[in-house]
Amino acid sequence: MNTDRIEALIGLLATFGLLVLMALPSALGVVRDKRIDRQIRRAQREHADQESREALKRQEPQKSSSRSTVPSTATWYADGRRSKKLVSS
């Protein structure tokens, strides 16, 4: 009876070992894929950050004017002509 238990334990361990050997490549592949995905996402973020920094460097500073923004005579004249056309038609 004691040898039957030992044989059963050996069979169980052999089955478990084969299961691990069969599942191990798949598990390693999943871990590798996740690592590569993290590297790709990090590279994309760094690339986007670098592009945004370069865009900020290229951006010209806004010019502020001390004068109030009053429409020019040409703008006032054109606006008046447009409103007259709408009324006369």
PDB file as gemmi writes it, atoms N, CA and C in Angstrom:
CRYST1    1.000    1.000    1.000  90.00  90.00  90.00 P 1                      
ATOM      1  N   MET A   1       0.827  -1.188   0.000  1.00  0.00           N  
ATOM      2  CA  MET A   1       0.000   0.000   0.000  1.00  0.00           C  
ATOM      3  C   MET A   1       0.870   1.250   0.000  1.00  0.00           C  
ATOM      4  N   ASN A   2       1.977   1.197   0.656  1.00  0.00           N  
ATOM      5  CA  ASN A   2       2.864   2.334   0.728  1.00  0.00           C  
ATOM      6  C   ASN A   2       3.458   2.637  -0.637  1.00  0.00           C  
ATOM      7  N   THR A   3       3.767   1.625  -1.434  1.00  0.00           N  
ATOM      8  CA  THR A   3       4.331   1.837  -2.768  1.00  0.00           C  
ATOM      9  C   THR A   3       3.295   2.431  -3.704  1.00  0.00           C  
ATOM     10  N   ASP A   4       2.004   2.109  -3.475  1.00  0.00           N  
ATOM     11  CA  ASP A   4       0.946   2.690  -4.304  1.00  0.00           C  
ATOM     12  C   ASP A   4       0.876   4.213  -4.111  1.00  0.00           C  
ATOM     13  N   ARG A   5       1.062   4.657  -2.873  1.00  0.00           N  
ATOM     14  CA  ARG A   5       1.028   6.094  -2.596  1.00  0.00           C  
ATOM     15  C   ARG A   5       2.228   6.792  -3.231  1.00  0.00           C  
ATOM     16  N   ILE A   6       3.372   6.162  -3.172  1.00  0.00           N  
ATOM     17  CA  ILE A   6       4.570   6.749  -3.752  1.00  0.00           C  
ATOM     18  C   ILE A   6       4.430   6.828  -5.267  1.00  0.00           C  
ATOM     19  N   GLU A   7       3.892   5.771  -5.883  1.00  0.00           N  
ATOM     20  CA  GLU A   7       3.679   5.782  -7.333  1.00  0.00           C  
ATOM     21  C   GLU A   7       2.665   6.853  -7.730  1.00  0.00           C  
ATOM     22  N   ALA A   8       1.624   7.018  -6.921  1.00  0.00           N  
ATOM     23  CA  ALA A   8       0.628   8.054  -7.202  1.00  0.00           C  
ATOM     24  C   ALA A   8       1.254   9.442  -7.081  1.00  0.00           C  
ATOM     25  N   LEU A   9       2.099   9.634  -6.069  1.00  0.00           N  
ATOM     26  CA  LEU A   9       2.763  10.920  -5.882  1.00  0.00           C  
ATOM     27  C   LEU A   9       3.720  11.202  -7.044  1.00  0.00           C  
ATOM     28  N   ILE A  10       4.441  10.193  -7.478  1.00  0.00           N  
ATOM     29  CA  ILE A  10       5.352  10.367  -8.613  1.00  0.00           C  
ATOM     30  C   ILE A  10       4.552  10.694  -9.874  1.00  0.00           C  
ATOM     31  N   GLY A  11       3.453  10.024 -10.095  1.00  0.00           N  
ATOM     32  CA  GLY A  11       2.594  10.306 -11.255  1.00  0.00           C  
ATOM     33  C   GLY A  11       2.030  11.711 -11.195  1.00  0.00           C  
ATOM     34  N   LEU A  12       1.607  12.129 -10.007  1.00  0.00           N  
ATOM     35  CA  LEU A  12       1.062  13.474  -9.838  1.00  0.00           C  
ATOM     36  C   LEU A  12       2.139  14.525 -10.107  1.00  0.00           C  
ATOM     37  N   LEU A  13       3.323  14.307  -9.579  1.00  0.00           N  
ATOM     38  CA  LEU A  13       4.417  15.257  -9.807  1.00  0.00           C  
ATOM     39  C   LEU A  13       4.834  15.287 -11.275  1.00  0.00           C  
ATOM     40  N   ALA A  14       4.843  14.150 -11.932  1.00  0.00           N  
ATOM     41  CA  ALA A  14       5.199  14.099 -13.352  1.00  0.00           C  
ATOM     42  C   ALA A  14       4.158  14.850 -14.178  1.00  0.00           C  
ATOM     43  N   THR A  15       2.878  14.658 -13.862  1.00  0.00           N  
ATOM     44  CA  THR A  15       1.809  15.352 -14.576  1.00  0.00           C  
ATOM     45  C   THR A  15       1.908  16.856 -14.351  1.00  0.00           C  
ATOM     46  N   PHE A  16       2.144  17.239 -13.114  1.00  0.00           N  
ATOM     47  CA  PHE A  16       2.284  18.663 -12.801  1.00  0.00           C  
ATOM     48  C   PHE A  16       3.503  19.258 -13.509  1.00  0.00           C  
ATOM     49  N   GLY A  17       4.599  18.531 -13.542  1.00  0.00           N  
ATOM     50  CA  GLY A  17       5.803  18.988 -14.223  1.00  0.00           C  
ATOM     51  C   GLY A  17       5.564  19.175 -15.720  1.00  0.00           C  
ATOM     52  N   LEU A  18       4.869  18.229 -16.346  1.00  0.00           N  
ATOM     53  CA  LEU A  18       4.553  18.372 -17.772  1.00  0.00           C  
ATOM     54  C   LEU A  18       3.642  19.572 -18.019  1.00  0.00           C  
ATOM     55  N   LEU A  19       2.683  19.783 -17.126  1.00  0.00           N  
ATOM     56  CA  LEU A  19       1.794  20.939 -17.259  1.00  0.00           C  
ATOM     57  C   LEU A  19       2.588  22.238 -17.193  1.00  0.00           C  
ATOM     58  N   VAL A  20       3.527  22.319 -16.254  1.00  0.00           N  
ATOM     59  CA  VAL A  20       4.358  23.522 -16.122  1.00  0.00           C  
ATOM     60  C   VAL A  20       5.206  23.701 -17.368  1.00  0.00           C  
ATOM     61  N   LEU A  21       5.818  22.616 -17.853  1.00  0.00           N  
ATOM     62  CA  LEU A  21       6.649  22.710 -19.055  1.00  0.00           C  
ATOM     63  C   LEU A  21       5.848  23.153 -20.274  1.00  0.00           C  
ATOM     64  N   MET A  22       4.589  22.758 -20.351  1.00  0.00           N  
ATOM     65  CA  MET A  22       3.762  23.147 -21.495  1.00  0.00           C  
ATOM     66  C   MET A  22       3.263  24.587 -21.373  1.00  0.00           C  
ATOM     67  N   ALA A  23       2.986  25.041 -20.154  1.00  0.00           N  
ATOM     68  CA  ALA A  23       2.434  26.381 -19.960  1.00  0.00           C  
ATOM     69  C   ALA A  23       3.520  27.451 -19.841  1.00  0.00           C  
ATOM     70  N   LEU A  24       4.748  27.060 -19.525  1.00  0.00           N  
ATOM     71  CA  LEU A  24       5.814  28.023 -19.298  1.00  0.00           C  
ATOM     72  C   LEU A  24       6.120  28.900 -20.513  1.00  0.00           C  
ATOM     73  N   PRO A  25       6.252  28.360 -21.722  1.00  0.00           N  
ATOM     74  CA  PRO A  25       6.534  29.243 -22.867  1.00  0.00           C  
ATOM     75  C   PRO A  25       5.436  30.283 -23.104  1.00  0.00           C  
ATOM     76  N   SER A  26       4.212  29.871 -22.912  1.00  0.00           N  
ATOM     77  CA  SER A  26       3.112  30.813 -23.090  1.00  0.00           C  
ATOM     78  C   SER A  26       3.159  31.916 -22.042  1.00  0.00           C  
ATOM     79  N   ALA A  27       3.406  31.559 -20.789  1.00  0.00           N  
ATOM     80  CA  ALA A  27       3.482  32.560 -19.720  1.00  0.00           C  
ATOM     81  C   ALA A  27       4.652  33.509 -19.956  1.00  0.00           C  
ATOM     82  N   LEU A  28       5.787  32.983 -20.385  1.00  0.00           N  
ATOM     83  CA  LEU A  28       6.934  33.844 -20.676  1.00  0.00           C  
ATOM     84  C   LEU A  28       6.644  34.784 -21.841  1.00  0.00           C  
ATOM     85  N   GLY A  29       5.910  34.309 -22.843  1.00  0.00           N  
ATOM     86  CA  GLY A  29       5.532  35.154 -23.973  1.00  0.00           C  
ATOM     87  C   GLY A  29       4.629  36.296 -23.549  1.00  0.00           C  
ATOM     88  N   VAL A  30       3.688  36.015 -22.658  1.00  0.00           N  
ATOM     89  CA  VAL A  30       2.783  37.061 -22.172  1.00  0.00           C  
ATOM     90  C   VAL A  30       3.569  38.118 -21.410  1.00  0.00           C  
ATOM     91  N   VAL A  31       4.487  37.677 -20.554  1.00  0.00           N  
ATOM     92  CA  VAL A  31       5.298  38.618 -19.778  1.00  0.00           C  
ATOM     93  C   VAL A  31       6.150  39.468 -20.722  1.00  0.00           C  
ATOM     94  N   ARG A  32       6.738  38.841 -21.738  1.00  0.00           N  
ATOM     95  CA  ARG A  32       7.570  39.571 -22.698  1.00  0.00           C  
ATOM     96  C   ARG A  32       6.731  40.600 -23.470  1.00  0.00           C  
ATOM     97  N   ASP A  33       5.530  40.194 -23.913  1.00  0.00           N  
ATOM     98  CA  ASP A  33       4.656  41.120 -24.654  1.00  0.00           C  
ATOM     99  C   ASP A  33       4.277  42.326 -23.801  1.00  0.00           C  
ATOM    100  N   LYS A  34       3.958  42.095 -22.533  1.00  0.00           N  
ATOM    101  CA  LYS A  34       3.595  43.205 -21.655  1.00  0.00           C  
ATOM    102  C   LYS A  34       4.769  44.159 -21.462  1.00  0.00           C  
ATOM    103  N   ARG A  35       5.981  43.611 -21.341  1.00  0.00           N  
ATOM    104  CA  ARG A  35       7.170  44.452 -21.187  1.00  0.00           C  
ATOM    105  C   ARG A  35       7.385  45.305 -22.439  1.00  0.00           C  
ATOM    106  N   ILE A  36       7.217  44.699 -23.605  1.00  0.00           N  
ATOM    107  CA  ILE A  36       7.391  45.438 -24.857  1.00  0.00           C  
ATOM    108  C   ILE A  36       6.316  46.510 -24.993  1.00  0.00           C  
ATOM    109  N   ASP A  37       5.075  46.185 -24.627  1.00  0.00           N  
ATOM    110  CA  ASP A  37       3.996  47.178 -24.677  1.00  0.00           C  
ATOM    111  C   ASP A  37       4.298  48.373 -23.778  1.00  0.00           C  
ATOM    112  N   ARG A  38       4.833  48.105 -22.575  1.00  0.00           N  
ATOM    113  CA  ARG A  38       5.200  49.216 -21.670  1.00  0.00           C  
ATOM    114  C   ARG A  38       6.288  50.073 -22.290  1.00  0.00           C  
ATOM    115  N   GLN A  39       7.269  49.447 -22.919  1.00  0.00           N  
ATOM    116  CA  GLN A  39       8.346  50.204 -23.550  1.00  0.00           C  
ATOM    117  C   GLN A  39       7.816  51.064 -24.691  1.00  0.00           C  
ATOM    118  N   ILE A  40       6.892  50.523 -25.481  1.00  0.00           N  
ATOM    119  CA  ILE A  40       6.318  51.278 -26.601  1.00  0.00           C  
ATOM    120  C   ILE A  40       5.526  52.475 -26.085  1.00  0.00           C  
ATOM    121  N   ARG A  41       4.694  52.248 -25.054  1.00  0.00           N  
ATOM    122  CA  ARG A  41       3.909  53.350 -24.497  1.00  0.00           C  
ATOM    123  C   ARG A  41       4.814  54.436 -23.923  1.00  0.00           C  
ATOM    124  N   ARG A  42       5.889  54.036 -23.225  1.00  0.00           N  
ATOM    125  CA  ARG A  42       6.814  55.011 -22.660  1.00  0.00           C  
ATOM    126  C   ARG A  42       7.492  55.811 -23.775  1.00  0.00           C  
ATOM    127  N   ALA A  43       7.897  55.128 -24.852  1.00  0.00           N  
ATOM    128  CA  ALA A  43       8.542  55.819 -25.974  1.00  0.00           C  
ATOM    129  C   ALA A  43       7.575  56.788 -26.645  1.00  0.00           C  
ATOM    130  N   GLN A  44       6.302  56.392 -26.784  1.00  0.00           N  
ATOM    131  CA  GLN A  44       5.311  57.286 -27.383  1.00  0.00           C  
ATOM    132  C   GLN A  44       5.094  58.514 -26.513  1.00  0.00           C  
ATOM    133  N   ARG A  45       5.021  58.314 -25.188  1.00  0.00           N  
ATOM    134  CA  ARG A  45       4.846  59.458 -24.285  1.00  0.00           C  
ATOM    135  C   ARG A  45       6.040  60.398 -24.363  1.00  0.00           C  
ATOM    136  N   GLU A  46       7.251  59.825 -24.369  1.00  0.00           N  
ATOM    137  CA  GLU A  46       8.440  60.660 -24.454  1.00  0.00           C  
ATOM    138  C   GLU A  46       8.489  61.416 -25.772  1.00  0.00           C  
ATOM    139  N   HIS A  47       8.068  60.765 -26.848  1.00  0.00           N  
ATOM    140  CA  HIS A  47       8.054  61.420 -28.159  1.00  0.00           C  
ATOM    141  C   HIS A  47       7.046  62.566 -28.168  1.00  0.00           C  
ATOM    142  N   ALA A  48       5.862  62.319 -27.608  1.00  0.00           N  
ATOM    143  CA  ALA A  48       4.838  63.367 -27.558  1.00  0.00           C  
ATOM    144  C   ALA A  48       5.301  64.527 -26.676  1.00  0.00           C  
ATOM    145  N   ASP A  49       5.953  64.205 -25.555  1.00  0.00           N  
ATOM    146  CA  ASP A  49       6.468  65.262 -24.677  1.00  0.00           C  
ATOM    147  C   ASP A  49       7.524  66.083 -25.395  1.00  0.00           C  
ATOM    148  N   GLN A  50       8.400  65.414 -26.124  1.00  0.00           N  
ATOM    149  CA  GLN A  50       9.452  66.119 -26.849  1.00  0.00           C  
ATOM    150  C   GLN A  50       8.856  67.015 -27.933  1.00  0.00           C  
ATOM    151  N   GLU A  51       7.835  66.522 -28.644  1.00  0.00           N  
ATOM    152  CA  GLU A  51       7.193  67.338 -29.673  1.00  0.00           C  
ATOM    153  C   GLU A  51       6.514  68.557 -29.061  1.00  0.00           C  
ATOM    154  N   SER A  52       5.861  68.379 -27.908  1.00  0.00           N  
ATOM    155  CA  SER A  52       5.191  69.522 -27.286  1.00  0.00           C  
ATOM    156  C   SER A  52       6.209  70.544 -26.794  1.00  0.00           C  
ATOM    157  N   ARG A  53       7.365  70.072 -26.274  1.00  0.00           N  
ATOM    158  CA  ARG A  53       8.407  71.023 -25.858  1.00  0.00           C  
ATOM    159  C   ARG A  53       8.945  71.788 -27.059  1.00  0.00           C  
ATOM    160  N   GLU A  54       9.149  71.091 -28.180  1.00  0.00           N  
ATOM    161  CA  GLU A  54       9.642  71.763 -29.377  1.00  0.00           C  
ATOM    162  C   GLU A  54       8.619  72.753 -29.910  1.00  0.00           C  
ATOM    163  N   ALA A  55       7.330  72.405 -29.832  1.00  0.00           N  
ATOM    164  CA  ALA A  55       6.288  73.318 -30.295  1.00  0.00           C  
ATOM    165  C   ALA A  55       6.261  74.577 -29.423  1.00  0.00           C  
ATOM    166  N   LEU A  56       6.459  74.404 -28.133  1.00  0.00           N  
ATOM    167  CA  LEU A  56       6.488  75.571 -27.250  1.00  0.00           C  
ATOM    168  C   LEU A  56       7.695  76.453 -27.544  1.00  0.00           C  
ATOM    169  N   LYS A  57       8.827  75.838 -27.899  1.00  0.00           N  
ATOM    170  CA  LYS A  57      10.011  76.625 -28.228  1.00  0.00           C  
ATOM    171  C   LYS A  57       9.795  77.413 -29.516  1.00  0.00           C  
ATOM    172  N   ARG A  58       9.085  76.814 -30.479  1.00  0.00           N  
ATOM    173  CA  ARG A  58       8.852  77.485 -31.761  1.00  0.00           C  
ATOM    174  C   ARG A  58       7.816  78.584 -31.654  1.00  0.00           C  
ATOM    175  N   GLN A  59       6.969  78.490 -30.659  1.00  0.00           N  
ATOM    176  CA  GLN A  59       5.874  79.449 -30.525  1.00  0.00           C  
ATOM    177  C   GLN A  59       6.433  80.829 -30.188  1.00  0.00           C  
ATOM    178  N   GLU A  60       5.974  81.831 -30.929  1.00  0.00           N  
ATOM    179  CA  GLU A  60       6.415  83.196 -30.667  1.00  0.00           C  
ATOM    180  C   GLU A  60       5.629  83.765 -29.494  1.00  0.00           C  
ATOM    181  N   PRO A  61       6.268  84.592 -28.695  1.00  0.00           N  
ATOM    182  CA  PRO A  61       5.524  85.202 -27.592  1.00  0.00           C  
ATOM    183  C   PRO A  61       4.460  86.152 -28.131  1.00  0.00           C  
ATOM    184  N   GLN A  62       3.359  86.224 -27.432  1.00  0.00           N  
ATOM    185  CA  GLN A  62       2.270  87.096 -27.876  1.00  0.00           C  
ATOM    186  C   GLN A  62       2.675  88.550 -27.667  1.00  0.00           C  
ATOM    187  N   LYS A  63       2.344  89.354 -28.651  1.00  0.00           N  
ATOM    188  CA  LYS A  63       2.651  90.778 -28.561  1.00  0.00           C  
ATOM    189  C   LYS A  63       1.430  91.496 -27.999  1.00  0.00           C  
ATOM    190  N   SER A  64       1.656  92.234 -26.973  1.00  0.00           N  
ATOM    191  CA  SER A  64       0.542  92.991 -26.411  1.00  0.00           C  
ATOM    192  C   SER A  64       0.665  94.442 -26.855  1.00  0.00           C  
ATOM    193  N   SER A  65      -0.471  95.074 -27.017  1.00  0.00           N  
ATOM    194  CA  SER A  65      -0.481  96.464 -27.456  1.00  0.00           C  
ATOM    195  C   SER A  65      -1.057  97.315 -26.343  1.00  0.00           C  
ATOM    196  N   SER A  66      -0.495  98.489 -26.195  1.00  0.00           N  
ATOM    197  CA  SER A  66      -1.003  99.379 -25.159  1.00  0.00           C  
ATOM    198  C   SER A  66      -2.245 100.126 -25.645  1.00  0.00           C  
ATOM    199  N   ARG A  67      -2.456 100.151 -26.984  1.00  0.00           N  
ATOM    200  CA  ARG A  67      -3.630 100.851 -27.517  1.00  0.00           C  
ATOM    201  C   ARG A  67      -4.848  99.949 -27.469  1.00  0.00           C  
ATOM    202  N   SER A  68      -5.992 100.555 -27.326  1.00  0.00           N  
ATOM    203  CA  SER A  68      -7.222  99.770 -27.365  1.00  0.00           C  
ATOM    204  C   SER A  68      -7.495  99.355 -28.804  1.00  0.00           C  
ATOM    205  N   THR A  69      -8.219  98.291 -28.951  1.00  0.00           N  
ATOM    206  CA  THR A  69      -8.482  97.783 -30.298  1.00  0.00           C  
ATOM    207  C   THR A  69      -9.714  98.472 -30.864  1.00  0.00           C  
ATOM    208  N   VAL A  70      -9.471  99.448 -31.697  1.00  0.00           N  
ATOM    209  CA  VAL A  70     -10.536 100.181 -32.369  1.00  0.00           C  
ATOM    210  C   VAL A  70     -10.491  99.774 -33.829  1.00  0.00           C  
ATOM    211  N   PRO A  71     -11.642  99.416 -34.423  1.00  0.00           N  
ATOM    212  CA  PRO A  71     -11.602  99.007 -35.821  1.00  0.00           C  
ATOM    213  C   PRO A  71     -11.121 100.140 -36.713  1.00  0.00           C  
ATOM    214  N   SER A  72     -10.417  99.765 -37.733  1.00  0.00           N  
ATOM    215  CA  SER A  72      -9.908 100.783 -38.657  1.00  0.00           C  
ATOM    216  C   SER A  72     -11.065 101.361 -39.476  1.00  0.00           C  
ATOM    217  N   THR A  73     -10.789 102.455 -40.192  1.00  0.00           N  
ATOM    218  CA  THR A  73     -11.806 103.100 -41.031  1.00  0.00           C  
ATOM    219  C   THR A  73     -12.287 102.144 -42.109  1.00  0.00           C  
ATOM    220  N   ALA A  74     -11.367 101.362 -42.683  1.00  0.00           N  
ATOM    221  CA  ALA A  74     -11.752 100.425 -43.735  1.00  0.00           C  
ATOM    222  C   ALA A  74     -12.728  99.373 -43.196  1.00  0.00           C  
ATOM    223  N   THR A  75     -12.478  98.894 -41.997  1.00  0.00           N  
ATOM    224  CA  THR A  75     -13.384  97.895 -41.401  1.00  0.00           C  
ATOM    225  C   THR A  75     -14.748  98.518 -41.133  1.00  0.00           C  
ATOM    226  N   TRP A  76     -14.744  99.731 -40.592  1.00  0.00           N  
ATOM    227  CA  TRP A  76     -16.010 100.403 -40.303  1.00  0.00           C  
ATOM    228  C   TRP A  76     -16.793 100.635 -41.584  1.00  0.00           C  
ATOM    229  N   TYR A  77     -16.113 101.056 -42.650  1.00  0.00           N  
ATOM    230  CA  TYR A  77     -16.770 101.318 -43.926  1.00  0.00           C  
ATOM    231  C   TYR A  77     -17.344 100.027 -44.513  1.00  0.00           C  
ATOM    232  N   ALA A  78     -16.545  98.938 -44.458  1.00  0.00           N  
ATOM    233  CA  ALA A  78     -17.010  97.670 -45.015  1.00  0.00           C  
ATOM    234  C   ALA A  78     -18.206  97.145 -44.239  1.00  0.00           C  
ATOM    235  N   ASP A  79     -18.196  97.272 -42.915  1.00  0.00           N  
ATOM    236  CA  ASP A  79     -19.333  96.822 -42.110  1.00  0.00           C  
ATOM    237  C   ASP A  79     -20.581  97.619 -42.455  1.00  0.00           C  
ATOM    238  N   GLY A  80     -20.420  98.922 -42.657  1.00  0.00           N  
ATOM    239  CA  GLY A  80     -21.564  99.765 -43.027  1.00  0.00           C  
ATOM    240  C   GLY A  80     -22.119  99.375 -44.380  1.00  0.00           C  
ATOM    241  N   ARG A  81     -21.267  99.081 -45.340  1.00  0.00           N  
ATOM    242  CA  ARG A  81     -21.709  98.685 -46.681  1.00  0.00           C  
ATOM    243  C   ARG A  81     -22.462  97.350 -46.615  1.00  0.00           C  
ATOM    244  N   ARG A  82     -21.978  96.418 -45.820  1.00  0.00           N  
ATOM    245  CA  ARG A  82     -22.652  95.120 -45.703  1.00  0.00           C  
ATOM    246  C   ARG A  82     -24.044  95.296 -45.118  1.00  0.00           C  
ATOM    247  N   SER A  83     -24.172  96.099 -44.100  1.00  0.00           N  
ATOM    248  CA  SER A  83     -25.475  96.261 -43.471  1.00  0.00           C  
ATOM    249  C   SER A  83     -26.437  96.961 -44.417  1.00  0.00           C  
ATOM    250  N   LYS A  84     -25.961  97.894 -45.234  1.00  0.00           N  
ATOM    251  CA  LYS A  84     -26.839  98.569 -46.198  1.00  0.00           C  
ATOM    252  C   LYS A  84     -27.287  97.604 -47.281  1.00  0.00           C  
ATOM    253  N   LYS A  85     -26.415  96.695 -47.693  1.00  0.00           N  
ATOM    254  CA  LYS A  85     -26.796  95.720 -48.705  1.00  0.00           C  
ATOM    255  C   LYS A  85     -27.880  94.804 -48.190  1.00  0.00           C  
ATOM    256  N   LEU A  86     -27.792  94.420 -46.930  1.00  0.00           N  
ATOM    257  CA  LEU A  86     -28.784  93.527 -46.367  1.00  0.00           C  
ATOM    258  C   LEU A  86     -30.139  94.226 -46.292  1.00  0.00           C  
ATOM    259  N   VAL A  87     -30.140  95.516 -45.989  1.00  0.00           N  
ATOM    260  CA  VAL A  87     -31.388  96.252 -45.850  1.00  0.00           C  
ATOM    261  C   VAL A  87     -32.001  96.504 -47.224  1.00  0.00           C  
ATOM    262  N   SER A  88     -31.197  96.859 -48.213  1.00  0.00           N  
ATOM    263  CA  SER A  88     -31.742  97.226 -49.518  1.00  0.00           C  
ATOM    264  C   SER A  88     -32.208  96.033 -50.338  1.00  0.00           C  
ATOM    265  N   SER A  89     -31.771  94.840 -50.041  1.00  0.00           N  
ATOM    266  CA  SER A  89     -32.162  93.707 -50.880  1.00  0.00           C  
ATOM    267  C   SER A  89     -33.446  93.094 -50.464  1.00  0.00           C  
TER     268      SER A  89                                                      
END                                                                             
